[in-house]
Amino acid sequence: MTLTLRLQLSLMMFLEYFIKGAWFVTLGTYLIKSLNASGMEVANIFSTQSLGAVFAPFFVGFVADRYFNAERVLSALHLLGAALLYGMSQAPDASHFYPYVFVYFMAYMSSLSLSNGIAFRHIADAKKYFPGVRVWGTIGWICSGLVISYLFRWDSPGAISRGALHNTFIMGAVCSVLLALFSLFLPKTPPQIRVKDEKFDFGKAIGLDALGLLKQKSFLIFFVTAIVICIPISFYYQNANPFLVNVGMANPTAKMALGQFSEAICLLLIPFFFRRLGYKKMILLGIAAWALRYLFFAFGDGQEKAFLLILGIVLHGICYDFMFVVGQIYTDRIAGEKYKASAQGLITIAMYGVGMLIGFWVAGGVSDYLKVAYAEQFWEYLWFIPAGISFFCLLLFAVFFKEEKMVQEQEI
């Protein structure tokens, strides 16, 4: 792998994730404080990410993989994204904001898939070199939080009250234009599928031909657990930043970036833990970390117990890597060569599509109810709900999942 290629792909990843981190972390706070959005309005806006995850396989498989160079499609998507982010910054309320973010996530989730595809196409030894390229995406996300909190201070209480968070969308738009221009200088990545030789199968793209794997009890238990655990995960994405702002934590967006530091470290430690724990124990640790994180949030505050909130944020590495990354590796092993790609599509749709879509709606409904019924204990009760769901997942997986029944490759 040449130094030039490494720099190109690393900068691509840095900008790809900086763009989302620039506005998504503070989105919940912006919607509540600046647009006066209700819980369900916030939920519907966050759920567009899940809808984008369902749309992306169709767009990438039918358009990007068949007709145009991937780097050119990536450029076009980010130009579109820049215009949509600017539109979000100008929206006067949640109802006007929604159409922009709905189309945006269809474009962004497709660009995320394309950026990974470009990297894998040009890296000869993905196991050896891809982690070193992908980690720059995590660094980009971290940098966006540091810029918001320490450079511009858009997430300070006074700045939020003045509506300064709308600048996060403009910053994202500017970076989208930069990535759109830079994408044109990425290595040429022509389509892999000749249109006349192969028809696009949407069912295969989203993993429907791998449904037969659910006949295995252990994979079925993992599949159901993956969907259900995404309900409490949605509570975090939707409410964490507004919560930290509400309890008075200084520089909340930068503090949340500690979760990405943790994620990068845990990612590097996965091989070490695999040798000692195996799939089941690692996934159980990931689920338990979600439950513990929410209890920390329920009992923490922005003053004497602020350390509990920091611990909850730092747990993100175990929460995400030990559940999502290990789960994807487990799925790859269960599927075998025949269903390898389809199974990954299936589990991605299950978690990011179905699970989080349900999760955002549940979180929005619960939020609206608690604001009326338990206004004084709102945040404490809000975090008890996902903690309880996480404990349910923990028991479900611990009792019914049997690791020893995994098969390397099979016919379904």
Secondary structure by P-SEA (a helix, b strand, c coil): ccaaaaaaaaaaaaaaaaaaaccccaaaaaaaccccccaaaaaaaaaaaaaaaaaaaaaaaccccccccaaaaaaaaaaaaaaaaaaaaaccccccaaaaaaaaaaaaaaaaaaaaaaaaaccccccccaaaaaaaaaaaaaaaaaaaccccccccaaaaaaccaaaaaaaaaaaaaaaaaaaaaccccccccccccbbbbcccccccccccccccaaaaaaaaaaaaaaaaaaaaaacaaaaaaaacccccccccaaaaaaaaaaaaaaaaaaaccccaaaaaaaaaaaaaaaaaaaaccccccaaaaaaaaacccccccccaaaaaaaaaaaaccccaaaaaaaaaaacccaaaaaaaaaaaaaaaaaacccccaaaaaaaaaaaaaaaaaaaaaacccccccccccccc
